[in-house]
């Protein structure tokens, strides 16, 4: 599906907005490609959709780094609690996490924030 498709009904024209609406209405299973041979588990689908919504946040500083995306998608528990990240900080504020230093291609300047989609 294209990100913008004017041939679709008005609520479905913009893919991201349609996806947000479907997640808010708890209709996530309806966004899965019916041609998939193997359907994802409910938890895998939720994890994937919420990760995708984080990646398209209009505010770039709220988007996760690729290392965070990989952890979110690999995690059995979703969302990864903010407290887990905070516990990794020492008394002096340095991070004991093994993330590589950020470079100019990393746009996220925040730790994990609330992973619920807007209005959810």
MMTF fields as JSON, N, C-alpha, C and O atoms, coordinates in Angstrom:
{
  "mmtfVersion": "1.0.0",
  "mmtfProducer": "UNKNOWN",
  "numBonds": 479,
  "numAtoms": 480,
  "numGroups": 120,
  "numChains": 1,
  "numModels": 1,
  "chainsPerModel": [1],
  "groupsPerChain": [120],
  "chainIdList": ["A"],
  "bondAtomList": [4, 2, 8, 6, 12, 10, 16, 14, 20, 18, 24, 22, 28, 26, 32, 30, 36, 34, 40, 38, 44, 42, 48, 46, 52, 50, 56, 54, 60, 58, 64, 62, 68, 66, 72, 70, 76, 74, 80, 78, 84, 82, 88, 86, 92, 90, 96, 94, 100, 98, 104, 102, 108, 106, 112, 110, 116, 114, 120, 118, 124, 122, 128, 126, 132, 130, 136, 134, 140, 138, 144, 142, 148, 146, 152, 150, 156, 154, 160, 158, 164, 162, 168, 166, 172, 170, 176, 174, 180, 178, 184, 182, 188, 186, 192, 190, 196, 194, 200, 198, 204, 202, 208, 206, 212, 210, 216, 214, 220, 218, 224, 222, 228, 226, 232, 230, 236, 234, 240, 238, 244, 242, 248, 246, 252, 250, 256, 254, 260, 258, 264, 262, 268, 266, 272, 270, 276, 274, 280, 278, 284, 282, 288, 286, 292, 290, 296, 294, 300, 298, 304, 302, 308, 306, 312, 310, 316, 314, 320, 318, 324, 322, 328, 326, 332, 330, 336, 334, 340, 338, 344, 342, 348, 346, 352, 350, 356, 354, 360, 358, 364, 362, 368, 366, 372, 370, 376, 374, 380, 378, 384, 382, 388, 386, 392, 390, 396, 394, 400, 398, 404, 402, 408, 406, 412, 410, 416, 414, 420, 418, 424, 422, 428, 426, 432, 430, 436, 434, 440, 438, 444, 442, 448, 446, 452, 450, 456, 454, 460, 458, 464, 462, 468, 466, 472, 470, 476, 474],
  "bondOrderList": [1, 1, 1, 1, 1, 1, 1, 1, 1, 1, 1, 1, 1, 1, 1, 1, 1, 1, 1, 1, 1, 1, 1, 1, 1, 1, 1, 1, 1, 1, 1, 1, 1, 1, 1, 1, 1, 1, 1, 1, 1, 1, 1, 1, 1, 1, 1, 1, 1, 1, 1, 1, 1, 1, 1, 1, 1, 1, 1, 1, 1, 1, 1, 1, 1, 1, 1, 1, 1, 1, 1, 1, 1, 1, 1, 1, 1, 1, 1, 1, 1, 1, 1, 1, 1, 1, 1, 1, 1, 1, 1, 1, 1, 1, 1, 1, 1, 1, 1, 1, 1, 1, 1, 1, 1, 1, 1, 1, 1, 1, 1, 1, 1, 1, 1, 1, 1, 1, 1],
  "groupList": [{"groupName": "UNK", "atomNameList": ["N", "CA", "C", "O"], "elementList": ["N", "C", "C", "O"], "formalChargeList": [0, 0, 0, 0], "bondAtomList": [1, 0, 2, 1, 3, 2], "bondOrderList": [1, 1, 2], "singleLetterCode": "X", "chemCompType": "L-PEPTIDE LINKING"}],
  "groupTypeList": [0, 0, 0, 0, 0, 0, 0, 0, 0, 0, 0, 0, 0, 0, 0, 0, 0, 0, 0, 0, 0, 0, 0, 0, 0, 0, 0, 0, 0, 0, 0, 0, 0, 0, 0, 0, 0, 0, 0, 0, 0, 0, 0, 0, 0, 0, 0, 0, 0, 0, 0, 0, 0, 0, 0, 0, 0, 0, 0, 0, 0, 0, 0, 0, 0, 0, 0, 0, 0, 0, 0, 0, 0, 0, 0, 0, 0, 0, 0, 0, 0, 0, 0, 0, 0, 0, 0, 0, 0, 0, 0, 0, 0, 0, 0, 0, 0, 0, 0, 0, 0, 0, 0, 0, 0, 0, 0, 0, 0, 0, 0, 0, 0, 0, 0, 0, 0, 0, 0, 0],
  "groupIdList": [1, 2, 3, 4, 5, 6, 7, 8, 9, 10, 11, 12, 13, 14, 15, 16, 17, 18, 19, 20, 21, 22, 23, 24, 25, 26, 27, 28, 29, 30, 31, 32, 33, 34, 35, 36, 37, 38, 39, 40, 41, 42, 43, 44, 45, 46, 47, 48, 49, 50, 51, 52, 53, 54, 55, 56, 57, 58, 59, 60, 61, 62, 63, 64, 65, 66, 67, 68, 69, 70, 71, 72, 73, 74, 75, 76, 77, 78, 79, 80, 81, 82, 83, 84, 85, 86, 87, 88, 89, 90, 91, 92, 93, 94, 95, 96, 97, 98, 99, 100, 101, 102, 103, 104, 105, 106, 107, 108, 109, 110, 111, 112, 113, 114, 115, 116, 117, 118, 119, 120],
  "secStructList": [7, 7, 1, 5, 7, 6, 6, 1, 7, 4, 4, 4, 1, 5, 2, 2, 2, 2, 2, 2, 2, 2, 2, 2, 6, 6, 7, 4, 4, 4, 4, 1, 7, 6, 6, 7, 1, 1, 7, 7, 7, 2, 2, 2, 2, 2, 2, 2, 2, 2, 2, 2, 2, 2, 2, 6, 7, 1, 1, 4, 4, 4, 1, 7, 7, 2, 2, 2, 2, 2, 2, 2, 2, 2, 7, 1, 1, 1, 1, 7, 7, 2, 2, 2, 2, 2, 2, 6, 5, 7, 6, 6, 1, 7, 5, 7, 1, 7, 7, 7, 7, 7, 7, 6, 6, 7, 7, 7, 7, 1, 7, 7, 7, 7, 7, 1, 7, 6, 6, 7],
  "xCoordList": [0.834, 0.0, 0.879, 1.933, 0.446, 1.181, 0.88, -0.19, 1.812, 1.574, 0.36, -0.362, 0.141, -1.022, -1.654, -1.002, -2.926, -3.625, -5.023, -5.928, -5.187, -6.464, -7.559, -8.716, -7.221, -8.222, -8.958, -9.983, -8.447, -9.064, -10.141, -10.163, -11.028, -12.049, -11.377, -10.266, -12.04, -11.424, -10.712, -9.608, -11.274, -10.537, -9.266, -8.44, -9.097, -7.951, -6.923, -5.947, -7.12, -6.223, -4.791, -3.861, -4.608, -3.274, -3.001, -3.663, -2.037, -1.737, -1.48, -2.039, -0.648, -0.297, -1.526, -1.747, -2.32, -3.523, -4.516, -5.153, -4.649, -5.534, -5.048, -5.842, -3.738, -3.177, -3.428, -3.818, -3.205, -3.476, -4.935, -5.238, -5.835, -7.258, -7.574, -8.324, -7.008, -7.275, -6.756, -7.42, -5.588, -5.023, -5.888, -6.189, -6.289, -7.133, -8.463, -9.0, -8.996, -10.28, -10.119, -11.08, -8.903, -8.595, -8.96, -9.526, -8.615, -8.889, -7.573, -7.518, -6.543, -5.202, -5.138, -4.41, -5.884, -5.835, -6.264, -5.877, -7.069, -7.57, -6.524, -6.743, -5.393, -4.363, -3.38, -2.561, -3.456, -2.536, -2.891, -4.064, -1.873, -2.057, -2.733, -2.185, -3.905, -4.608, -3.874, -4.192, -2.9, -2.15, -0.97, -0.296, -0.709, 0.382, 0.077, -1.036, 1.067, 0.873, 0.741, -0.083, 1.551, 1.532, 1.098, 1.731, 0.038, -0.455, 0.377, 0.711, 0.717, 1.491, 0.637, -0.589, 1.306, 0.596, 0.093, 0.579, -0.868, -1.417, -0.331, -0.269, 0.53, 1.589, 2.611, 3.082, 2.96, 3.91, 3.311, 4.011, 2.037, 1.366, 1.336, 1.642, 0.972, 0.935, 2.319, 2.467, 3.319, 4.698, 5.112, 5.7, 4.814, 5.207, 4.474, 5.088, 3.17, 2.392, 2.782, 2.923, 2.954, 3.339, 4.746, 5.024, 5.626, 6.97, 6.876, 7.529, 6.067, 5.888, 5.348, 5.802, 4.386, 3.827, 4.863, 4.862, 5.743, 6.835, 7.756, 8.244, 7.988, 8.926, 8.408, 9.197, 7.107, 6.537, 6.02, 5.236, 6.452, 6.031, 6.395, 7.521, 5.462, 5.762, 6.929, 7.6, 7.17, 8.28, 9.499, 9.524, 10.493, 11.655, 12.358, 12.902, 12.357, 13.044, 12.343, 12.937, 11.111, 10.392, 10.565, 10.18, 11.136, 11.329, 12.484, 13.485, 12.352, 13.429, 14.628, 14.509, 15.785, 16.984, 16.822, 16.003, 17.588, 17.486, 17.82, 17.222, 18.755, 19.064, 17.853, 17.604, 17.103, 15.892, 14.818, 14.119, 14.686, 13.707, 14.009, 13.103, 15.266, 15.646, 15.277, 14.736, 15.564, 15.217, 13.708, 13.222, 12.967, 11.507, 10.934, 10.044, 11.434, 10.905, 11.319, 10.585, 12.481, 12.963, 12.413, 12.416, 11.947, 11.484, 10.219, 9.31, 10.171, 8.959, 7.935, 6.728, 8.432, 7.539, 7.539, 8.599, 6.381, 6.281, 5.26, 4.208, 5.495, 6.676, 7.808, 7.588, 9.014, 10.164, 9.99, 9.88, 9.965, 9.674, 10.748, 11.938, 10.312, 11.247, 12.122, 13.297, 11.543, 12.281, 13.511, 14.542, 13.414, 14.562, 15.71, 16.867, 15.403, 16.435, 16.998, 18.203, 16.12, 16.575, 17.484, 18.446, 17.205, 18.028, 19.445, 20.364, 19.631, 20.961, 21.834, 23.034, 21.236, 22.005, 22.67, 22.056, 23.897, 24.6, 24.288, 23.578, 24.816, 24.577, 25.004, 24.369, 26.079, 26.577, 25.907, 26.296, 24.904, 24.141, 24.66, 24.072, 25.752, 26.239, 25.465, 24.957, 25.376, 24.609, 25.507, 26.583, 25.068, 25.806, 25.308, 25.802, 24.344, 23.79, 24.878, 25.823, 24.743, 25.768, 25.484, 26.102, 24.562, 24.289, 25.534, 26.247, 25.808, 26.934, 26.645, 25.484, 27.693, 27.465, 26.602, 26.634, 25.849, 24.975, 25.783, 26.807, 25.31, 25.957, 24.906, 23.75, 25.284, 24.378, 23.183, 22.206, 23.229, 22.081, 21.037, 19.916, 21.389, 20.419, 19.578, 20.117, 18.254, 17.394, 16.726, 16.214, 16.711, 16.012, 16.899, 18.016, 16.419, 17.196, 16.609, 17.059, 15.61, 14.956, 15.075, 15.38, 14.828, 14.748, 13.362, 12.599, 13.035, 11.708, 10.659, 10.756, 9.66, 8.553, 7.307, 7.352, 6.209, 4.961, 4.687, 4.633, 4.515, 4.392, 2.96, 2.716, 2.022, 0.636, 0.419, 0.91, -0.317, -0.603, -1.482, -2.176, -1.451, -2.246, -3.698, -4.259, -4.302, -5.702, -5.941, -7.088, -4.868, -5.007, -4.808, -4.901],
  "yCoordList": [-1.18, 0.0, 1.244, 1.267, 2.273, 3.537, 4.383, 4.241, 5.263, 6.108, 7.027, 7.293, 7.511, 8.34, 7.756, 7.631, 7.398, 6.765, 7.362, 6.987, 8.303, 8.999, 8.121, 8.538, 6.933, 6.004, 5.29, 4.65, 5.393, 4.722, 5.627, 6.827, 5.065, 5.883, 6.941, 6.723, 8.086, 9.197, 8.814, 9.308, 7.965, 7.669, 6.853, 6.734, 6.291, 5.427, 6.059, 5.403, 7.311, 7.956, 8.003, 7.61, 8.476, 8.61, 7.382, 7.171, 6.582, 5.309, 5.461, 4.712, 6.413, 6.571, 6.95, 6.396, 7.883, 8.29, 7.137, 6.955, 6.363, 5.203, 4.18, 3.617, 3.948, 2.993, 3.447, 2.643, 4.734, 5.264, 5.035, 4.614, 5.317, 5.136, 3.67, 3.377, 2.762, 1.336, 0.863, 0.08, 1.329, 0.955, 1.525, 0.825, 2.793, 3.416, 2.696, 2.598, 2.194, 1.49, -0.002, -0.768, -0.398, -1.799, -2.749, -3.821, -2.317, -3.12, -3.478, -3.57, -3.672, -3.922, -5.118, -5.087, -6.164, -7.373, -7.087, -7.803, -6.035, -5.697, -5.024, -4.88, -4.611, -3.961, -4.969, -4.613, -6.208, -7.249, -7.655, -7.818, -7.814, -8.255, -9.626, -10.579, -9.742, -11.035, -12.108, -13.292, -11.707, -12.669, -13.292, -14.163, -12.865, -13.463, -14.929, -15.282, -15.77, -17.201, -17.482, -18.298, -16.807, -16.997, -15.697, -14.659, -15.749, -14.561, -14.332, -15.289, -13.068, -12.793, -12.993, -12.881, -13.289, -13.385, -11.995, -10.99, -11.945, -10.664, -9.79, -8.591, -10.389, -9.598, -9.105, -7.973, -9.929, -9.506, -8.395, -7.453, -8.497, -7.466, -6.15, -5.098, -6.203, -4.993, -4.359, -3.15, -5.169, -4.689, -4.006, -2.925, -4.618, -4.076, -2.776, -1.806, -2.754, -1.553, -0.372, 0.748, -0.614, 0.484, 0.983, 2.177, 0.078, 0.491, 1.341, 2.379, 0.901, 1.661, 3.058, 4.037, 3.151, 4.46, 5.365, 6.575, 4.79, 5.587, 6.126, 7.253, 5.315, 5.688, 6.806, 7.468, 7.024, 8.064, 9.248, 10.052, 9.357, 10.481, 11.784, 11.928, 12.74, 14.014, 14.768, 15.553, 14.533, 15.202, 14.283, 13.247, 14.662, 13.798, 13.407, 12.307, 14.285, 13.956, 12.834, 12.255, 12.517, 11.422, 10.095, 9.049, 10.127, 8.884, 8.094, 8.678, 6.775, 5.958, 5.844, 5.972, 5.602, 5.287, 3.874, 3.107, 3.529, 2.187, 1.11, 0.034, 1.374, 0.381, 0.155, -0.968, 1.213, 1.084, 0.318, -0.517, 0.601, -0.109, -1.601, -2.419, -1.952, -3.37, -4.022, -5.128, -3.347, -3.907, -4.028, -5.022, -3.024, -3.072, -4.246, -4.943, -4.466, -5.545, -6.923, -7.894, -7.02, -8.303, -8.637, -9.8, -7.643, -7.828, -8.668, -8.501, -9.577, -10.365, -9.545, -9.715, -8.657, -7.783, -6.436, -5.916, -5.866, -4.565, -3.767, -4.314, -2.543, -1.762, -2.02, -2.546, -1.648, -1.717, -0.573, 0.588, -0.9, 0.1, 1.165, 0.88, 2.392, 3.499, 3.262, 3.627, 2.649, 2.418, 1.554, 1.752, 0.593, -0.246, 0.595, 0.358, 1.577, 2.448, 3.342, 3.586, 3.825, 4.71, 3.974, 4.559, 2.695, 1.923, 1.753, 1.521, 1.865, 1.697, 2.93, 2.901, 3.99, 5.218, 5.163, 4.75, 5.574, 5.591, 6.891, 7.75, 7.026, 8.21, 9.491, 10.532, 9.425, 10.645, 10.932, 11.875, 10.138, 10.434, 9.806, 10.0, 9.056, 8.4, 7.122, 6.515, 6.717, 5.53, 4.317, 4.356, 3.226, 1.97, 1.097, -0.013, 1.587, 0.859, 0.702, 1.489, -0.307, -0.575, 0.08, -0.288, 1.047, 1.729, 2.454, 3.049, 2.417, 3.169, 4.659, 5.06, 5.489, 6.933, 7.363, 6.753, 8.402, 8.904, 9.679, 10.279, 9.661, 10.47, 11.314, 11.318, 12.031, 12.972, 12.303, 12.981, 10.981, 10.316, 9.918, 9.561, 9.974, 9.652, 10.887, 11.952, 10.753, 11.912, 11.936, 12.979, 10.819, 10.759, 11.305, 10.824, 12.305, 12.884, 12.497, 12.985, 11.626, 11.237, 9.743, 8.982, 9.335, 7.914, 7.456, 8.224, 6.215, 5.724, 6.609, 6.926, 7.005, 7.77, 6.912, 5.782, 7.431, 6.672, 6.108, 6.86, 4.801, 4.136, 4.022, 3.458, 4.537, 4.46, 5.458, 6.584, 5.061, 6.013, 7.132, 6.963, 8.288, 9.424, 9.023, 8.316, 9.482, 9.195, 7.807, 7.431, 7.024, 5.634, 5.419, 4.287],
  "zCoordList": [0.0, 0.0, 0.0, 0.637, -0.713, -0.764, 0.478, 1.071, 0.879, 2.054, 1.885, 2.846, 0.657, 0.345, -0.904, -1.941, -0.802, -1.926, -2.026, -1.28, -2.965, -3.108, -3.709, -3.765, -4.152, -4.671, -3.535, -3.769, -2.323, -1.17, -0.562, -0.833, 0.251, 0.935, 1.815, 2.298, 2.03, 2.784, 4.079, 4.307, 4.942, 6.179, 5.949, 6.855, 4.755, 4.47, 3.534, 3.17, 3.138, 2.172, 2.692, 1.986, 3.909, 4.507, 5.368, 6.385, 4.964, 5.617, 7.115, 7.915, 7.499, 8.914, 9.736, 10.813, 9.24, 9.972, 10.075, 11.113, 9.007, 9.026, 10.053, 10.807, 10.073, 11.023, 12.462, 13.309, 12.738, 14.08, 14.46, 15.577, 13.519, 13.775, 14.084, 15.016, 13.309, 13.508, 14.866, 15.545, 15.259, 16.559, 17.681, 18.647, 17.56, 18.583, 18.731, 19.834, 17.625, 17.649, 17.961, 17.89, 18.304, 18.636, 17.498, 17.71, 16.282, 15.088, 14.385, 13.158, 15.162, 14.626, 13.69, 12.697, 13.99, 13.158, 11.725, 10.801, 11.541, 10.211, 9.325, 8.122, 9.894, 9.081, 8.49, 7.643, 8.928, 8.457, 7.032, 6.695, 6.21, 4.826, 4.821, 5.375, 4.211, 4.205, 3.399, 3.515, 2.588, 1.781, 2.517, 1.968, 3.743, 4.515, 4.784, 5.173, 4.575, 4.832, 6.32, 6.734, 7.12, 8.569, 9.222, 9.029, 9.983, 10.682, 11.942, 12.64, 12.244, 13.461, 14.708, 14.666, 15.815, 17.09, 17.463, 16.944, 18.352, 18.79, 19.4, 19.128, 20.228, 20.872, 19.853, 19.956, 18.877, 17.838, 16.986, 16.611, 16.682, 15.895, 16.659, 16.098, 17.93, 18.756, 18.834, 18.653, 19.101, 19.199, 17.902, 17.933, 16.773, 15.476, 15.166, 14.722, 15.398, 15.087, 15.97, 15.48, 17.259, 18.144, 17.837, 17.953, 17.45, 17.031, 15.773, 15.67, 14.818, 13.575, 13.863, 13.27, 14.766, 15.097, 15.751, 15.524, 16.557, 17.137, 16.05, 16.139, 15.026, 13.958, 13.061, 12.386, 13.042, 12.184, 12.995, 12.491, 14.242, 15.073, 14.37, 13.893, 14.295, 13.633, 14.267, 13.597, 15.557, 16.239, 16.201, 16.866, 15.432, 15.22, 16.514, 16.607, 17.512, 18.761, 19.526, 20.437, 19.182, 19.837, 19.109, 19.632, 17.916, 17.17, 17.778, 18.194, 17.831, 18.408, 17.477, 16.258, 18.083, 17.299, 16.763, 17.269, 15.753, 15.171, 16.198, 16.17, 17.098, 18.132, 19.029, 19.468, 19.3, 20.104, 19.337, 19.911, 18.038, 17.209, 17.226, 17.388, 17.061, 17.065, 18.39, 18.405, 19.51, 20.821, 20.992, 21.532, 20.534, 20.662, 19.883, 20.371, 18.689, 17.853, 18.357, 18.171, 18.991, 19.494, 20.875, 21.277, 21.594, 22.962, 23.02, 22.206, 23.992, 24.213, 24.985, 24.813, 25.838, 26.587, 25.915, 25.563, 25.731, 25.098, 25.862, 26.193, 26.155, 25.845, 26.829, 27.92, 26.437, 27.333, 28.321, 27.926, 29.577, 30.598, 30.678, 30.549, 30.892, 31.065, 32.289, 32.301, 33.317, 34.553, 34.311, 34.954, 33.385, 33.074, 32.543, 32.891, 31.702, 31.164, 32.272, 32.328, 33.148, 34.22, 35.188, 35.686, 35.469, 36.388, 35.877, 36.662, 34.582, 34.002, 34.202, 33.933, 34.667, 34.89, 36.272, 37.256, 36.32, 37.6, 38.332, 37.811, 39.526, 40.338, 39.635, 39.804, 38.844, 38.202, 36.867, 36.177, 36.487, 35.285, 34.011, 32.948, 34.091, 32.88, 32.655, 33.599, 31.407, 31.065, 31.021, 30.424, 31.658, 31.604, 30.465, 30.269, 29.722, 28.587, 27.529, 27.483, 26.684, 25.687, 24.345, 23.346, 24.29, 23.028, 22.552, 23.359, 21.247, 20.727, 20.814, 20.905, 20.787, 20.833, 19.655, 18.587, 19.865, 18.811, 17.799, 18.125, 16.564, 15.54, 14.863, 15.286, 13.815, 13.179, 12.525, 12.208, 12.311, 11.698, 12.726, 12.362, 14.011, 15.056, 15.333, 15.636, 15.233, 15.429, 16.786, 17.193, 17.503, 18.777, 19.881, 20.071, 20.613, 21.699, 23.052, 24.088, 23.044, 24.287, 24.511, 23.593, 25.751, 26.053, 25.638, 25.052, 25.935, 25.586, 26.239, 27.424, 25.467, 26.035, 25.974, 25.487, 26.457, 26.475, 25.095, 24.122, 24.992, 23.705, 23.222, 22.156, 23.968, 23.524, 22.397, 22.47, 21.345, 20.279, 20.81, 21.812, 20.13, 20.547, 20.709, 19.872, 21.799, 22.061, 22.614, 22.853, 22.827, 23.255, 24.691, 25.165]
}
